[in-house]
């Protein structure tokens, strides 16, 4: 079968590879503890599930939804954004419903990039930024995220000629996979440089509600002048344990929302109305479930970090997200260490190099597994690697 060149340029998708490894090992009868994928094990809160159940029975919700998203959902997203960040966004022109934020992020380069246009992509990073740029015919240019710079891009080190060619800059804080956070001073500098070079910004905020202590994660739209060149993506997946529901939203400049909306009208038919009503319930209903989630992940984080301390492994202290970013011991490659963890302990992790060249030398552990499995994984790690 002939494949388009854009498909041939894509690297294998990390999480599909992890799923295949897990399936093969389980066929062999191997007992695994999966720290690989950030898919919350905690259930969707009851009040959200009940709203879906109610709305799914209504015949009026069984027809095609609005391409933009229901007005009521966009108003709920706008109100949540105002309460959370103190920023007003117009629900009619500056908010767009998404079939999960991944879908919106993946389609954005189609709306903004012409063939061979440059997109600045953090490295390491969620693989979709790079893949979406390639699928749109653009060229991803890696921007290193280094430990010595707290995994923030050094904007001043990006060459002038790269800035002048760039059309789009992806950022993601709180960050997957490194768990780093960003502050408003960084966003101010980013907005200033992108305004000067006429670069658009895609800000992925999937983990904005999973911050453990300190200041809440800010929005780049809190920076004056950011709105007209920024689209910010939010997901209900990690905040409300709704990964399988596929609902999120984008907020930002009217022209950017319109451009992404034009792609979506030609590709999908919107989010099932009953799911949008459930999303409204999530955004407007009681938020104690979000606090409980953070408490669970903090407890798991503390237990796993204590394990790494006992093993003498270097890790980045986790202040946000579902992930621990761990340095491979003894100079091992991330692939070799991932393999050793799997073969010796039956522990599944994500190799850092799969997130980009600058992820080499690290592996990612997820906190989204039940407590009893976490405890089993810690016991296996200490039994197999505590002798070192």
N, C-alpha and C positions, 0 to 999 in steps of 0.2 A: 504494500500500500504506500502511496506517495503522501508524505507529510509536508506541510508548508514550512518554509525556512524558519518562520518565527517559532514554530513548535520545536524544531530541532535545536534552537538556541536556548530553550528552557532547560535549566537543571532539573533533576528529579525533585518532586515536591517532598520536603522533609517528612511531613507527618504521614503521608501516604507510605513512605519507606518504613517508618516506625511501625505503622499498622501491619505491614507485610512481615516484618521481623517478628512481631508479637504473634501473628497468626501461625507462622512457621514453627516457632518455638513451642507453642501450645499444641500443635499437631504432634510434636515430638514428645509431648507429655511433660514439658518443663514448666514448673511453677514460677510465675513471674510476678514481680512487684513493679508497677508501671509509674515511674516518675517522668514519663516522656512528654505527655501532651497536657496543655493547660485547659482541661475541660472540667468545670466544677462538678464534684461528686455530690454537692449539697443540692437538695431538691428545690425546684421553683416554689416560692412561697404560696401557701394555700389560697390567699385572696386573689392572686393573679390567675391561678389555675381555675378557680371558681368563675372568674369573670369570663375566661375563654369558654368554659362549659356553657355558660348562659348565652353568650353571643353566637356560639356555633350552632345553636338550635334555631336561630332567627333566619328565615328564608331571605330576608333582604341583605344579609351578609354573605350570601352564597354566590353573588354575581361579581363581575369584575370590579375590583377596587379602583380608586383614583390613582393615577400614575404618581402624583406628588405625595400621596398619602392623604388620609382623611383630614379635613380641617381640624377636627377635634384632636387628632393625634399630634398634628403640628402645633396646635395651641398648647397642648400638654408639654411637648418638648420645649417650646419657647418659654413657658412658665418655669419649668424645671431649670432651664439654663439661667434665667433671671435670678431665681432663688439661690442657685449654686454659685454663680460667678458675678452677679450684680450687673449683668450686661443684657440690654434689651435687644432681641432679634425679632424681626417681623415674621410672624408665622405664615403669611401669605407668600412672601417673596424670598425669605432668607432661611427657610427650613425645608428639608426634603426627607421624606421617609425612605428607608433603605431596607433591603432584604438582608439584614445584618450589615455591619460596617465594612466587612471584608468585600462585599459586593460593590459598595460605593467606591472604596479605595481602588479596587481592581479596574473599575470603569473610568475613573477620573482621567488617567493618561489618554484614553481614547478621545476625551473631550478637549484636552489641552495641548497635546503633543502632535506635531507633524512628524513624518518619517525623518529619522536621524536627529531630531531635537534631543537635547541633553536634559536628563533629570538627575538631580543630586540625591543619592540614596545612602542613608547611613549604613555603616558596616562595622559590627554585625547588626542585623535587623530582621524583622519579620519578612519572610521571603517574598510576600506578595508585592511589595513595592518594586522590587527588581523585575519580577516576572511580568507584572502589569505593564511596566515601561517597555519591555521587550515585545509583548503582544501588540502594543500600540505602534510599534515600529520605531520607538525612541531608543536612546542609548543611555543606560544607567551609568552614572559616574560615582564610584564609591567614595564616601566621606568617612574616614576612620573615626571610630569611637574608642578611645583608649582609656585604660584604667587610670593613668596619671592625670587625665583631664576629667575625671569623674564621669567618663562615658558621655560627655557632651562634645559635639563637633567643634573643632578649633576653626572658627569661621575665618580667622585671619590667615590661616595656612592654605586656604583654597586659592589656587592660582587665579590671577586676574582674567586670563583667557578663558578659564573654566566658568567663572562667574558670568562673563559676557555671553557665553554660549548657552548657559542654563536657562530653562523655561520653568522648571518646577523643582521644589525642594521638599522632600518628605522628612518629617520629624515625628517622633513617637516618645512621649513622656507622660506618665511613668513608662519606663522603657522595657520592652520585650526584645532581647532576652536578658539584659544586664541588671534589671530592676532599678536603674538609675532614675532620679527625678530631676526636673528642670525648674528654674526659678524665673521670675518675671524679668530680671536683668538680662538673662540669656535671650528671652523672647524679644525684648526691646532691641538688642543688637541684631538679632536675626531679621526682624522687620525692617530695621534701618538699612541693612545691607541688601535685602531683597527689594526694597523700594528703589534704592540707588541703581541696582542692576536690572530692575524690572523682571523679577523672578516671582512666580506664584508659590504659595505655601500650602501643603497638605499636612494637617496636624492630626495624628491618630491618638485619640484619647480613650481607648478601650479600657484602660485600667485606672481611670482618674479617681474612682471611688475606693480603690484598694491601696490606700496610703496608711502606714502604720506609725502614728505619732508625728509630731511636727506640724508644719503648715499643710493645709490641703493643697492638692495639685492645682496650679492656676491654669486658666485658659489663655491662649495666645490672643484671643479676641479682647482681653482686658487691656491690651496695649493699644493706645491711640494710633489710628492709621492702619491697623492690621486687617480690618474687616474687608476692604475692597480687594485684597489680594490673597485672602486666606479662606480655605474650606476646612472646617474641623469636623472630625468624625467621632460619633459616640455610639456605643453598643450597649444594649441591655443584657448581653450575654453573661459577662463576668459579674456585673453589679447585682443582677437579680437571678443568677443561675438559670439563664434562658438560652444557652448556646444552641439548642436544637430548634428553638422557635423561629430564629432568623428574623430579627427585627433590630433596627438601629436608626440613626438619623444623622444628617449632616447639617451644619449651620455655617453661615458665612456670607460673603458678598453676593449680592443679588445676581450679578452676571455669572459668577461661578456656579451658583445653585442652578441657574437656568441652563448653563452648558451641560452640567451633569444630568439634569432632567431630560434634556434632548436625547442623550444617549439612552437613558432608561426607557423613554417612550418607544424607542425602536427595538428594545431588547427584551424587556419584561413587562408584566402587567400588574405590577404593584404587590403590596403585602396584603394577604387575606385580612379582610376587615375584622374578623373575630380576633386575630392576633394583634391587630392595632388596638382594639379595645382593651385587650389584656395589657398591652404596652402602656396605655393610658392609666390603667389601674396601678401598674408598677411605678410610674413616674409621679402620680398624684396620691397614691395610697400611703399607708404607714411605711416609714423608712427604717424601722427597728431591725428589719431583716438584713439591711446593709451593714449595720453595726455588728450584728451577730456574725455575719460572714467574716468581717475583718478580725473579730476575736478568734474565730476558728483558725483562720490562716496564720494569725500571729502565734498561736499556740503551736501549730505545726512547724512554723518557721523556727521558733525557739528550740524545739526538739531536734530538728535537723541540723541547725547550726551548732548545737551542743555536741551532736555526733561528730560533725566535721572537726570541731575543736579537739575532741578526744583522739581523732585519727591524725591530727596535725595537718589537715588539708586547708589550703588557703582559699577563702571564698569572699565574695563581695557582700558585706552586711546588707541584708534585705530590708529596705525601708518602704517598699511598695511592690505591687504586682503579685503574681502567684509563683514567682520563680527565685531560685538561688543560682547564682552564676559562680561556678566553682573552677578554680585553676587546676589543671591536670598535674598530678604529682610527678616528680622526677623527670620533667621535660617531655613526658609522653605527648603524642599527638592526641587531638580530641577523639579521632576515630578509634585509635588503639585503646584509649582509656574507656571509651564507651563499650567497646568489645569486651574488654577485661571485666568491667562491671557486669555485663550480661552473662558472660561465660562462667565466671567464678561465683557470682552471687545471685544470678537471675534477676538483676536490677536493670530496668530499662531507663535510659536517659537520652537526651538529645545532644549530639556532638556540636560543639560550638562552631566548627568550620562550616557546617551546613547553613549557618546564618551569614556567612561571608568570610572573606580571607582573614579579617581581623578578629574573628571569633575563634581562630585556631588557638589551641592551648587552654580552652575552657570547655566545660560541659554544663548543660542546663538541667537542673532538677525542678520539677513542678511540685507544688503543694496541693494539687487538686486530686488527692486520693484519700479514701477513708482512713480514719485514725488507726484502725487495726492493721491496715496494709502499710501505713507509714511506719508503725512500730515494728512490723515484720521486716520492712526494708532496712530500718536502722539496725536491727539485730543482725541481719545478714551482712551488712557493711562492716560492722564491728567484729563479727566472727571471721570474715574473710580477709579484712584489710587491717585489723587491729594488731596483727603480728609484725607489721612493717616497722 
